[in-house]
Amino acid sequence: MFCTRLIRQFKCFKIRQLHTTFVKNENKPVTETPKAKTETPKAANISQAEKEAIEFVSGETLHTLSNLDKRILVWVKRFPSMDQVPKQVSIRTIQLAHTKARIKVCFYMMAFAIIGSILAVISGKRDVAAGKNIITERQKWYDKVKEQARKEAEMAEKKEK
């Protein structure tokens, strides 16, 4: 069972390899064949929309953008504004934009971490100068809780009498 699944996967891999070979060779010029010479004049007068449709079918695969994707493309300066972002872009374009955005976010997170650690050190030094530390704060809290418990016990004794 396991072996047959592996064989299927390798067969699919070979098919994918063959497909990528076709895609790589798509942009190479093709010599004219006798069929191309006998085309009707209507085929030569293809409208711009039909040409774009043909390019869409034979070109790169396109990715339909969400609102977040559009914002990312503008944020990484791939497009100047949200209005100028098309409805679909190539997968390569959106992958590069996501990579750049991921790197920017990492840089911002590193900067915030450094700033946060510096602020923590400054705060700690102020507390040490003021004589505060965890042990004294904890002891004060315990004393406060014990005092409240003692007062509540006294109030309960007074109400019983």
Backbone bond lengths (Angstrom), bond angles and torsions (degrees), N, CA, C in turn:
res aa  C-N    CA-C-N  psi(-1)  N-CA   C-N-CA  omega(-1)  CA-C   N-CA-C  phi
1 M - - - 1.451 - - 1.528 110.26 -
2 F 1.336 115.11 -48.89 1.460 120.01 -179.12 1.524 110.61 -64.26
3 C 1.342 116.04 -41.11 1.466 120.24 -179.12 1.529 111.20 -64.06
4 T 1.315 117.12 -39.12 1.464 118.71 -179.84 1.519 110.70 -66.47
5 R 1.357 116.91 -36.36 1.474 118.75 177.18 1.520 110.76 -64.25
6 L 1.350 116.75 -41.68 1.465 119.59 178.08 1.516 111.42 -62.14
7 I 1.318 116.68 -42.44 1.465 120.32 179.63 1.529 109.81 -62.06
8 R 1.336 117.39 -42.16 1.463 120.18 177.89 1.521 111.56 -61.61
9 Q 1.338 116.02 -41.90 1.460 119.09 -179.73 1.522 111.14 -63.00
10 F 1.335 117.20 -42.20 1.454 119.48 179.68 1.521 111.14 -67.20
11 K 1.326 117.22 -35.89 1.460 119.63 176.12 1.521 110.08 -63.01
12 C 1.341 116.64 -44.27 1.470 120.29 178.03 1.513 110.65 -62.46
13 F 1.349 116.40 -37.01 1.454 120.01 179.71 1.524 110.24 -63.55
14 K 1.352 116.71 -41.17 1.465 119.64 178.89 1.522 110.21 -64.71
15 I 1.327 116.99 -38.01 1.457 119.91 178.29 1.513 110.04 -64.26
16 R 1.346 116.42 -41.90 1.467 119.68 177.95 1.519 110.92 -62.77
17 Q 1.346 116.41 -40.61 1.452 119.40 178.14 1.526 110.66 -61.03
18 L 1.316 115.23 -43.54 1.457 119.86 179.56 1.525 110.16 -62.13
19 H 1.340 117.11 -41.39 1.455 121.40 179.14 1.524 110.59 -62.36
20 T 1.334 118.08 -43.90 1.463 119.97 -179.71 1.518 110.35 -65.57
21 T 1.339 117.65 -32.46 1.465 119.79 176.64 1.517 110.04 -64.16
22 F 1.329 117.38 -42.09 1.459 120.00 177.23 1.514 111.14 -62.05
23 V 1.329 116.65 -42.48 1.458 120.17 -178.18 1.513 110.53 -66.21
24 K 1.345 117.44 -38.89 1.463 120.34 179.73 1.526 111.02 -64.54
25 N 1.323 116.37 -37.33 1.455 120.67 -176.11 1.522 113.11 -87.16
26 E 1.318 117.80 1.53 1.459 120.34 -177.84 1.526 112.72 -64.50
27 N 1.323 117.41 -36.26 1.461 120.81 -173.52 1.528 112.83 -83.64
28 K 1.319 117.73 -3.86 1.456 119.56 179.78 1.526 109.80 -74.17
29 P 1.324 116.91 142.79 1.462 119.04 -179.20 1.525 111.36 -65.94
30 V 1.298 115.35 141.73 1.459 121.69 179.64 1.524 108.08 -108.76
31 T 1.313 115.79 135.26 1.475 118.66 178.49 1.521 108.87 -73.78
32 E 1.322 115.25 153.43 1.463 119.81 -178.12 1.517 110.59 -70.87
33 T 1.293 114.44 140.15 1.465 120.80 176.69 1.522 107.80 -109.58
34 P 1.316 117.90 165.69 1.477 119.44 178.31 1.526 112.36 -58.05
35 K 1.332 118.47 -31.21 1.463 120.29 178.64 1.518 111.27 -63.37
36 A 1.329 116.49 -39.56 1.459 120.18 -178.15 1.525 110.90 -65.05
37 K 1.325 116.78 -31.75 1.460 119.48 -179.33 1.525 111.73 -72.57
38 T 1.306 117.07 -26.55 1.453 120.00 -176.22 1.528 112.54 -94.00
39 E 1.336 117.63 14.82 1.465 120.08 179.81 1.519 110.51 -65.33
40 T 1.295 115.76 152.47 1.461 120.36 178.11 1.511 109.60 -75.63
41 P 1.324 117.32 156.74 1.460 119.68 -179.98 1.533 112.25 -64.31
42 K 1.339 118.30 -22.60 1.459 119.88 178.67 1.518 111.47 -63.84
43 A 1.329 117.49 -34.70 1.466 121.32 -179.14 1.527 111.12 -67.35
44 A 1.331 116.47 -29.38 1.459 119.68 179.58 1.531 110.90 -73.74
45 N 1.322 117.76 -27.00 1.461 121.82 -178.82 1.529 110.71 -97.95
46 I 1.311 116.47 59.57 1.471 120.82 -179.52 1.524 108.41 -82.20
47 S 1.319 115.01 136.04 1.464 118.75 179.73 1.528 110.33 -72.63
48 Q 1.332 115.22 165.22 1.465 121.63 -179.05 1.529 110.76 -62.58
49 A 1.323 117.50 -39.47 1.469 120.89 -179.77 1.518 110.98 -63.29
50 E 1.344 116.48 -40.43 1.457 119.59 179.05 1.528 111.13 -68.08
51 K 1.334 116.71 -37.08 1.461 119.73 176.75 1.524 110.75 -62.29
52 E 1.351 116.44 -42.89 1.465 120.07 178.42 1.525 110.65 -64.03
53 A 1.335 116.21 -36.93 1.468 119.64 178.32 1.523 110.43 -65.59
54 I 1.322 116.95 -40.21 1.465 120.63 178.44 1.517 109.88 -65.90
55 E 1.339 117.55 -43.88 1.459 120.73 177.89 1.523 110.72 -62.62
56 F 1.321 116.23 -36.49 1.456 120.24 179.26 1.530 110.29 -62.95
57 V 1.308 116.94 -41.66 1.460 120.59 -177.89 1.523 110.55 -71.86
58 S 1.313 117.93 -41.94 1.457 119.98 -174.44 1.524 113.66 -95.03
59 G 1.321 118.53 -9.74 1.457 120.76 -176.79 1.514 113.44 -89.30
60 E 1.328 115.07 -155.96 1.463 120.99 -179.48 1.520 110.46 -67.22
61 T 1.329 114.18 153.72 1.461 117.44 175.03 1.512 108.77 -74.90
62 L 1.313 116.54 139.73 1.451 121.44 -175.59 1.516 110.93 -105.76
63 H 1.314 114.78 153.55 1.460 122.49 -179.25 1.527 107.93 -115.47
64 T 1.329 117.25 126.06 1.457 121.49 176.82 1.523 108.06 -76.97
65 L 1.315 116.15 130.16 1.462 120.84 -171.81 1.522 112.48 -89.27
66 S 1.309 114.64 141.26 1.462 120.52 169.90 1.525 107.53 -92.60
67 N 1.315 116.65 176.40 1.462 120.43 179.73 1.530 110.33 -64.39
68 L 1.337 117.28 -38.48 1.460 120.96 178.56 1.522 110.87 -64.66
69 D 1.325 117.30 -42.14 1.460 120.74 178.00 1.529 111.34 -61.04
70 K 1.327 115.96 -40.47 1.471 119.37 177.93 1.521 110.55 -62.97
71 R 1.324 116.50 -42.83 1.469 119.94 178.89 1.521 111.15 -63.61
72 I 1.323 116.87 -38.93 1.470 120.45 178.54 1.523 110.12 -64.71
73 L 1.330 117.93 -43.21 1.466 120.67 179.34 1.524 111.76 -61.88
74 V 1.327 116.65 -36.64 1.469 119.74 177.82 1.535 109.79 -73.40
75 W 1.346 116.85 -38.97 1.472 121.10 -177.05 1.529 111.30 -65.09
76 V 1.343 117.93 -36.54 1.458 120.36 178.90 1.526 111.74 -88.24
77 K 1.328 115.52 9.76 1.466 123.84 174.63 1.525 113.11 63.61
78 R 1.334 115.98 35.48 1.460 120.27 173.41 1.522 109.77 -80.23
79 F 1.345 115.73 -32.02 1.461 122.50 175.51 1.527 107.76 -132.25
80 P 1.339 117.88 147.33 1.470 119.94 -176.49 1.527 114.85 -70.91
81 S 1.335 118.71 -31.16 1.468 119.90 -178.71 1.521 109.73 -150.41
82 M 1.337 115.09 166.89 1.467 121.14 -179.07 1.533 111.12 -64.53
83 D 1.331 116.93 -31.36 1.468 120.36 -178.20 1.524 112.28 -68.51
84 Q 1.322 116.56 -28.98 1.459 120.50 -175.69 1.530 113.51 -89.55
85 V 1.306 118.02 -1.40 1.464 120.91 178.56 1.531 108.53 -78.98
86 P 1.336 118.28 127.08 1.471 119.59 179.32 1.523 111.20 -72.30
87 K 1.317 115.67 169.61 1.471 120.41 -179.56 1.520 111.53 -71.17
88 Q 1.333 116.51 -30.76 1.456 120.93 -179.83 1.522 109.52 -134.08
89 V 1.330 115.69 141.10 1.461 121.74 173.84 1.522 107.55 -132.22
90 S 1.324 115.89 167.54 1.466 119.02 179.99 1.533 109.44 -68.96
91 I 1.314 114.40 153.97 1.470 119.71 -179.39 1.518 109.91 -62.68
92 R 1.290 117.45 -37.18 1.481 121.91 179.27 1.530 110.16 -59.50
93 T 1.324 117.34 -43.23 1.461 121.73 -179.58 1.521 110.76 -61.93
94 I 1.324 117.29 -46.63 1.462 119.57 -177.79 1.516 110.61 -70.18
95 Q 1.334 119.05 -33.34 1.455 120.73 177.09 1.523 111.27 -66.13
96 L 1.315 116.82 -42.73 1.468 120.06 177.73 1.526 111.07 -64.08
97 A 1.327 116.63 -39.71 1.464 120.07 178.62 1.524 110.74 -64.97
98 H 1.328 117.52 -42.02 1.464 120.57 178.27 1.525 110.76 -63.63
99 T 1.338 116.90 -39.00 1.460 120.30 178.77 1.521 110.70 -63.99
100 K 1.327 117.08 -46.09 1.466 120.23 178.63 1.522 111.25 -62.49
101 A 1.324 117.13 -41.17 1.467 120.98 178.98 1.523 110.57 -64.44
102 R 1.327 116.76 -41.45 1.467 121.06 178.57 1.529 110.44 -60.78
103 I 1.332 116.52 -42.12 1.464 120.72 179.62 1.522 110.29 -65.92
104 K 1.339 117.37 -42.90 1.466 120.30 178.34 1.521 111.33 -60.52
105 V 1.334 116.65 -44.28 1.462 120.69 179.85 1.524 110.11 -61.96
106 C 1.333 117.19 -40.84 1.472 120.49 178.08 1.522 111.20 -62.26
107 F 1.323 117.49 -41.77 1.465 120.33 178.24 1.527 111.10 -63.33
108 Y 1.339 116.49 -43.16 1.467 119.43 177.82 1.526 111.11 -62.65
109 M 1.332 117.07 -41.47 1.464 120.17 179.41 1.530 111.32 -64.32
110 M 1.333 116.93 -39.00 1.470 119.82 177.24 1.520 110.60 -63.98
111 A 1.328 116.66 -42.02 1.470 120.10 179.71 1.530 110.33 -63.95
112 F 1.338 117.80 -44.39 1.465 120.44 178.47 1.522 111.63 -63.81
113 A 1.335 117.80 -36.47 1.463 120.88 178.53 1.526 110.93 -65.88
114 I 1.313 116.64 -41.37 1.470 120.27 178.78 1.523 110.15 -65.92
115 I 1.330 117.20 -45.59 1.470 120.65 178.64 1.523 110.66 -62.08
116 G 1.342 117.09 -42.45 1.462 121.06 179.00 1.512 112.31 -62.67
117 S 1.321 117.83 -40.90 1.463 119.95 179.46 1.524 111.12 -67.84
118 I 1.321 117.53 -36.98 1.465 120.40 177.09 1.526 110.07 -64.88
119 L 1.338 117.13 -42.90 1.471 120.14 177.67 1.529 111.59 -63.83
120 A 1.334 118.12 -36.65 1.461 121.16 177.93 1.526 111.10 -65.47
121 V 1.311 117.19 -39.52 1.470 120.76 178.26 1.526 110.09 -65.35
122 I 1.330 117.18 -43.87 1.477 120.67 179.35 1.524 110.09 -62.71
123 S 1.336 117.42 -44.35 1.462 121.36 179.14 1.524 111.15 -62.18
124 G 1.326 117.20 -42.39 1.464 121.24 178.20 1.515 112.27 -62.28
125 K 1.311 116.84 -40.98 1.475 119.96 179.10 1.522 110.67 -65.91
126 R 1.338 117.88 -37.82 1.472 120.42 177.18 1.525 110.98 -63.76
127 D 1.344 116.65 -42.99 1.460 120.19 179.93 1.521 111.64 -64.26
128 V 1.323 117.28 -39.83 1.470 120.76 177.67 1.523 110.10 -64.01
129 A 1.319 117.38 -41.34 1.467 120.72 179.00 1.529 110.87 -65.15
130 A 1.341 117.71 -32.06 1.462 121.40 179.81 1.530 111.71 -84.23
131 G 1.323 117.93 -5.61 1.464 121.70 178.86 1.510 113.78 85.36
132 K 1.288 117.79 13.95 1.464 120.68 178.43 1.517 109.71 -89.81
133 N 1.328 114.65 139.10 1.452 119.75 169.30 1.522 108.35 -152.00
134 I 1.287 118.24 174.97 1.463 121.95 -173.42 1.524 110.98 -65.70
135 I 1.315 117.34 -40.35 1.472 120.62 -175.93 1.527 110.80 -65.08
136 T 1.314 117.48 -45.83 1.476 118.95 -179.00 1.521 111.31 -68.18
137 E 1.324 117.80 -39.20 1.470 120.53 178.30 1.531 110.70 -63.91
138 R 1.301 116.98 -39.87 1.463 121.12 179.27 1.521 110.77 -66.70
139 Q 1.331 116.06 -42.40 1.469 119.89 179.56 1.527 111.02 -63.71
140 K 1.337 116.90 -39.21 1.474 120.37 177.60 1.531 110.46 -63.19
141 W 1.312 116.81 -40.20 1.465 120.24 179.91 1.528 110.88 -65.06
142 Y 1.360 116.96 -43.61 1.464 120.42 177.93 1.520 111.28 -61.29
143 D 1.330 116.36 -43.00 1.470 120.14 179.06 1.526 110.55 -61.87
144 K 1.323 117.08 -40.99 1.459 121.45 179.21 1.532 111.14 -63.81
145 V 1.326 117.01 -44.52 1.460 121.21 179.29 1.524 110.40 -64.40
146 K 1.336 118.37 -41.93 1.465 121.90 179.18 1.526 110.67 -63.49
147 E 1.329 115.98 -40.40 1.465 120.21 179.20 1.530 110.96 -64.18
148 Q 1.338 116.81 -43.46 1.463 120.11 177.72 1.530 111.32 -63.44
149 A 1.311 116.92 -41.04 1.472 120.20 178.40 1.522 110.84 -63.81
150 R 1.347 118.02 -39.99 1.462 122.26 178.88 1.527 110.57 -64.04
151 K 1.358 116.61 -43.02 1.470 120.22 179.16 1.532 111.07 -64.65
152 E 1.328 116.80 -41.38 1.460 120.26 178.95 1.534 110.91 -64.60
153 A 1.322 117.03 -37.57 1.468 120.41 177.89 1.527 110.85 -65.66
154 E 1.351 116.74 -40.76 1.468 120.65 178.41 1.529 110.66 -64.59
155 M 1.352 116.84 -41.86 1.463 120.83 178.71 1.528 110.93 -63.51
156 A 1.310 116.31 -38.27 1.464 120.20 179.36 1.528 110.17 -66.87
157 E 1.346 117.69 -37.93 1.470 121.50 179.32 1.525 110.11 -66.94
158 K 1.334 117.19 -39.30 1.467 120.63 -179.48 1.532 110.52 -66.18
159 K 1.345 117.24 -38.54 1.451 120.57 -179.37 1.542 111.06 -69.59
160 E 1.331 117.33 -31.16 1.456 120.06 179.02 1.518 111.66 -70.61
161 K 1.314 117.41 -30.72 1.475 120.66 -178.56 1.461 110.25 -81.04
